[in-house]
């Protein structure tokens, strides 16, 4: 009887091991098939072609800027504005939208590196066209160069735009949400940890009219930040230059723009694509410098 039991146990263990090996082999085979399909798509399609349709997937904060600059029949999808606060969720949401595009397309991605929130997203059968910026702020400023210049002139600046204000994505509303979800003591601690390193608050608009319209909302945030951390407030005018270049890329497939990353079919967004020769990987601090 002892031998029978021992054989039963050994036999069971052997079968379990065989099942695990088989399952692992099946998983590897499935992954290899997916990778092979991506490679096949990459070989079958050009990197960037004006004959393919254009699709736009962008942050909700860019809706106002994009809606008057793209043809009405261009499929456009806006993701939740606050996704940049959770990079892993941003990557998953962006991948889901890319995968949902049925026809091989030129997909304009309205995000920067955004705390590595776009890293790892696969292009599948599409070409991804992305601004070569660390942060969405650079897109609103008009170039990565201007972003860097402002960074060295005024480090630790937190930016506001109309889109972010209307989405309540700012320090004041973060605090109010924390109070609602937790309590005042916890809310104080959380906003302190998140925003205490900032020294300047900048309202970024695209015209004097927009700055005037947004000033009441911006000043409410500025008063809150000034009372807590002594943060200074300023306003500046943005530029759509980088955004315009981004939108023109599908119609100019042979043009090269150092401020734009083009990920070919079968490719994947990598952090190194956004870095210059001597540039180090950015340390995610939130929306700002």
JOZIKA-V194801 format. One line per field, one symbol per residue. psi: psi as a letter, one per 40 degrees, with the letter a starting at -180 (. if undefined). A space follows every 10 residues. Layout:
psi=???
This chain:
psi=dddddddddd dddddddddd dddddddddd dddddddddd ddddiidhhe eiihihhiid eedddddeei idehhhhhih dedeegdddd ddddddddde hdihihhhhg iadgfeeehe hidbeihhhi hgididdddd deiddddddd dddgifhhii idddddefgi dddddddddd dbiddddddd ddddedeiei hhhhieiddd dddedddddd ddddddddef hiiiiihaie dddddddedd egdeihheeh hhhiheaihi dddeiadehi hihheaha.
